[in-house]
């Protein structure tokens, strides 16, 4: 029986004995990092609840059955006991992957990557110009965009530079927190292209943003005819400013920077535009001495989000949990190793498993208390299997660059149950 269950029974007994009026509730942190309420009549045994220390002091709460709570409000809030936050830097903020449930990222926890800050744009003055190799150059207002047939789809976004390593005290959020998933609503770009009449010889288009960096990327026109969108909705509401309000380009499965936010202009052409962001940036070396350019699709990837640093587990049954995704299609299989990669077992994929979307996987593991490493690797419906960092280096060479790194990620389980990130050394 867990300590939480024991404490819960103590609370019920106290209630039955008529002592509820004098009982207090104490906040505790469980092994999974969740804050729970338990009876404050007796402190928990030392070491009973393990996990990261709670930075907040123990708080005594009044009996909620004796004191009315606040009335309905104009805007819902997250519980004050849930301390979910992005990890911000000068240019990006990382999603707390280890703290989320399901496959949808709350809008305020969606990762951010900006090149010139977040612009403030009046939706009543917003305009999208589509011109170049078209029959009828047109300007669309936000109201115009919303008059076209709408579409909603769930898909992930991921920065192409979404990998950090080097030290054991790193959380999933720090390792690869530049990916998130939302339900996006908008109009298909192909609908707008039919409206303007695309020239048959047009093969590329330029997407330009309204931020201070005037972010621009060249996109093959085939993506527009496939599934590209101009999105104005996110998780049932207007897109957040950090995600491109009032409208952004959405290219399911393609690297994040091509999904140009605050989009204001699309120009069609018969060749790529060779902008700064696709020449000096977002390219990387390969072993042949060349530079790879226009690597749009994000390859299959997975990460175990529980157990992970800084948690401590106990001997016995542990449900390994994580996320897997692929920009080339659906995840068909996730394999988990609990013996440092010597053997692999198939994990359970939780429905729904969608195209170009995060999928949840679980694997039930009976830990015997011995030191080991746990890993996961994803397989998508193209047959691609997530590689090790050494396998990536064998193709690219020692200079990996910072983009499109999707290596198998390991977590080191110590004998005391403490979990640490295990960076892979190239060639080892």
Residue pairs with C-beta under 8 A, 6 or more apart in sequence:
3 44
3 45
3 48
3 49
4 28
4 30
4 36
4 38
4 49
7 38
7 39
7 44
8 38
8 39
10 39
10 41
10 42
11 23
11 38
11 39
14 20
14 23
14 39
14 41
15 23
19 41
20 63
20 65
21 63
21 66
23 39
23 40
23 41
23 63
24 40
24 41
24 60
24 61
24 62
25 37
25 38
25 39
25 40
25 60
25 61
25 63
26 37
26 38
26 39
26 40
26 43
26 58
26 59
26 60
26 61
27 35
27 36
27 37
27 54
27 56
27 58
27 59
27 61
27 81
28 35
28 36
28 37
28 38
28 44
28 49
28 54
29 35
29 36
29 49
29 51
29 52
29 53
29 54
30 36
30 49
30 51
31 49
31 50
31 51
31 311
31 312
31 313
31 314
32 51
32 306
32 311
33 51
33 52
33 98
33 99
33 311
35 54
35 81
35 82
37 61
38 44
40 60
50 311
50 312
50 313
50 314
50 417
51 310
51 311
51 312
52 310
52 311
56 83
78 84
84 96
84 99
84 100
84 106
84 109
85 96
85 109
86 93
86 94
86 95
86 96
86 109
86 111
86 112
86 177
87 93
87 94
87 96
87 173
87 174
87 177
88 94
88 112
91 113
91 114
91 115
92 111
92 112
92 113
92 114
92 159
92 178
93 111
93 112
93 242
94 111
94 173
94 174
94 177
94 178
95 105
95 109
95 110
95 111
95 173
95 177
95 178
95 179
95 180
96 109
96 171
96 173
96 177
97 172
97 173
97 176
97 177
97 179
97 303
97 305
97 323
98 171
98 172
98 173
98 305
98 306
98 308
99 173
100 106
100 109
102 360
103 154
103 181
103 323
103 352
103 354
103 357
103 358
103 359
103 360
104 154
104 181
104 182
104 183
104 235
105 111
105 180
105 181
105 182
106 235
107 182
107 234
107 235
107 237
107 240
107 243
108 240
109 180
110 157
110 180
110 182
110 234
110 240
110 242
110 243
111 157
111 159
111 177
111 178
111 179
111 180
112 242
112 243
113 159
113 178
113 256
113 257
114 211
114 242
115 211
115 212
115 213
115 215
115 277
116 211
116 212
116 213
116 214
116 215
117 211
117 212
118 211
118 241
118 242
119 210
119 211
119 212
119 241
119 262
120 241
121 210
121 245
121 246
121 262
123 142
123 245
123 246
124 142
126 141
126 142
126 246
126 247
126 264
127 139
127 140
127 141
127 264
128 139
128 140
128 141
128 145
128 230
128 247
128 263
128 264
128 265
128 266
129 137
129 138
129 139
129 264
129 265
129 266
130 137
130 138
130 139
130 140
130 192
130 193
130 196
130 265
130 266
130 267
130 268
131 137
131 138
131 196
131 265
131 266
131 267
131 268
132 202
132 205
132 206
132 266
132 267
132 268
132 269
133 198
133 199
133 201
133 202
133 268
133 269
133 270
134 193
134 196
134 197
134 198
134 199
134 202
134 268
135 196
135 197
135 198
135 199
136 195
136 196
136 197
137 196
138 195
138 196
140 192
142 232
142 246
142 247
145 186
145 187
145 192
145 230
145 232
145 247
146 187
146 232
148 187
148 191
148 192
149 187
149 188
149 191
150 185
150 186
150 187
151 185
151 186
151 187
151 188
151 229
152 183
152 184
152 185
152 233
153 183
153 184
153 227
153 229
153 252
154 181
154 182
154 183
154 184
154 354
154 357
155 181
155 182
155 184
155 250
155 252
155 253
155 354
155 355
155 356
155 357
156 179
156 180
156 181
156 325
156 327
156 356
156 357
156 358
157 179
157 180
157 181
157 182
157 256
157 259
158 178
158 179
158 255
158 256
158 298
158 325
158 327
159 178
159 179
159 255
159 256
159 257
160 255
160 256
160 257
160 282
160 295
160 298
160 403
160 404
161 178
161 402
161 403
162 176
162 177
162 178
162 179
162 405
163 175
163 176
163 402
163 405
163 406
163 407
164 170
164 174
164 175
164 176
165 175
165 389
165 421
165 423
165 424
166 423
167 421
167 423
168 309
168 412
168 420
168 421
168 422
168 423
169 309
169 310
169 420
169 421
170 309
170 421
171 177
171 308
171 309
171 310
171 421
172 303
172 304
172 305
172 308
175 303
175 409
175 421
176 301
176 303
176 409
178 256
179 325
179 358
181 325
181 357
181 358
182 234
182 235
182 243
183 233
183 234
183 235
183 236
184 229
184 231
184 233
184 234
184 250
185 231
185 232
185 233
185 234
186 229
186 230
186 231
186 232
186 233
186 247
186 250
187 229
187 230
188 227
188 228
188 229
189 224
189 228
189 229
189 230
189 249
190 224
190 225
190 228
192 230
193 224
193 225
198 221
198 268
199 268
201 270
202 221
202 268
202 269
202 270
203 220
203 221
203 269
203 270
203 271
204 218
204 219
204 220
204 221
204 268
204 269
204 270
204 271
204 272
204 273
205 218
205 219
205 221
205 224
205 266
205 267
205 268
205 269
206 216
206 217
206 218
206 219
206 265
206 266
206 267
206 268
206 269
206 273
206 275
207 216
207 217
207 219
207 249
207 258
207 260
207 263
207 265
207 266
208 214
208 215
208 216
208 260
208 263
208 264
208 265
208 266
208 267
209 215
209 216
209 244
209 260
209 261
209 262
209 263
209 264
210 262
210 263
210 264
211 261
211 262
215 257
215 260
215 261
215 277
216 260
216 273
216 275
216 276
216 277
217 257
217 258
217 260
217 275
217 277
217 278
218 272
218 273
218 274
218 275
218 278
218 294
219 228
219 249
219 251
219 258
220 294
220 296
221 268
223 251
223 254
223 296
227 251
227 252
228 249
228 250
228 251
228 252
229 249
229 250
229 252
230 247
230 248
230 249
230 250
230 263
231 239
231 244
231 247
231 248
231 249
231 250
232 238
232 239
232 246
232 247
233 239
234 240
234 243
238 245
238 246
239 245
239 246
239 247
239 248
243 261
244 260
244 261
244 262
244 263
245 262
247 262
247 263
248 259
248 260
248 261
248 262
248 263
249 258
249 259
249 260
249 261
249 263
250 259
251 258
251 259
251 296
252 327
252 355
252 356
253 297
253 298
253 326
253 327
253 328
253 329
253 356
254 296
254 297
254 298
254 327
255 282
255 295
255 296
255 297
255 298
255 327
255 403
255 404
257 277
257 282
258 296
267 273
272 278
272 294
278 293
278 294
279 293
282 403
283 291
283 292
283 293
283 295
283 401
283 403
284 291
284 292
284 295
284 396
284 400
284 401
284 402
284 403
284 404
285 291
285 292
285 396
285 397
285 399
285 401
286 292
286 395
286 396
286 397
287 394
287 395
287 396
287 397
295 403
295 404
296 327
297 327
297 328
298 325
298 326
298 327
298 328
298 404
298 406
299 326
299 327
299 328
299 384
299 386
299 404
299 406
300 324
300 325
300 326
300 328
300 331
300 378
300 379
300 380
300 384
300 385
300 386
300 406
301 324
301 325
301 326
301 378
301 386
301 406
302 322
302 323
302 324
302 325
302 331
302 334
302 361
302 376
302 377
302 378
302 386
302 408
302 409
303 322
303 323
303 376
303 409
304 320
304 321
304 322
304 336
304 374
304 375
304 376
304 409
304 411
305 321
305 322
305 323
306 319
306 320
306 321
306 322
307 313
307 318
307 320
307 374
307 411
307 413
307 419
308 411
308 419
308 421
309 411
309 419
309 420
309 421
310 418
310 419
311 418
311 419
312 416
312 417
312 418
312 419
313 367
313 413
313 417
313 419
314 417
315 367
315 368
315 369
315 417
316 366
316 367
317 364
317 365
317 366
317 367
318 364
318 365
318 366
318 367
319 362
319 363
319 364
319 365
320 336
320 338
320 347
320 362
320 363
320 364
320 365
320 374
320 376
321 360
321 361
321 362
322 334
322 347
322 360
322 361
322 376
323 358
323 359
323 360
323 361
324 331
324 334
324 349
324 358
324 359
324 361
324 376
324 378
325 331
325 356
325 357
325 358
325 359
325 378
326 356
326 378
326 380
326 381
326 382
326 384
327 356
328 356
328 380
328 381
328 382
328 384
329 355
329 356
329 380
329 381
329 382
330 353
330 354
330 355
330 356
330 357
330 359
330 380
330 381
331 349
331 353
331 359
331 378
331 379
331 380
331 381
332 379
332 380
332 381
333 346
333 349
333 378
333 379
334 346
334 347
334 349
334 359
334 361
334 376
334 377
334 378
334 379
335 344
335 345
335 346
335 347
335 376
335 377
335 379
336 344
336 345
336 346
336 347
336 361
336 363
336 365
336 374
336 375
336 376
337 343
337 344
337 345
337 373
337 374
337 375
337 376
337 377
338 345
338 365
338 367
338 372
338 374
339 372
339 373
340 372
340 373
340 375
340 410
341 373
341 375
341 408
341 410
344 377
345 363
347 361
347 362
347 363
347 376
348 361
348 362
348 363
349 359
349 360
349 361
350 359
350 360
350 361
350 362
353 359
361 376
365 374
367 413
369 415
369 417
370 415
371 412
371 413
371 414
371 415
372 412
372 413
373 410
373 411
373 412
373 413
373 422
374 410
374 411
374 413
375 408
375 409
375 410
375 411
376 408
376 409
377 385
377 386
377 408
378 385
378 386
379 385
379 386
386 406
386 407
386 408
387 406
387 407
387 408
388 407
388 408
388 424
389 400
389 405
389 407
389 408
389 424
389 426
390 424
390 426
390 427
390 428
392 400
392 405
392 406
392 407
393 400
393 426
393 427
398 426
400 426
407 424
408 424
409 421
410 421
410 422
410 424
411 419
411 420
411 421
411 422
412 419
412 420
412 421
412 422
413 419
414 420
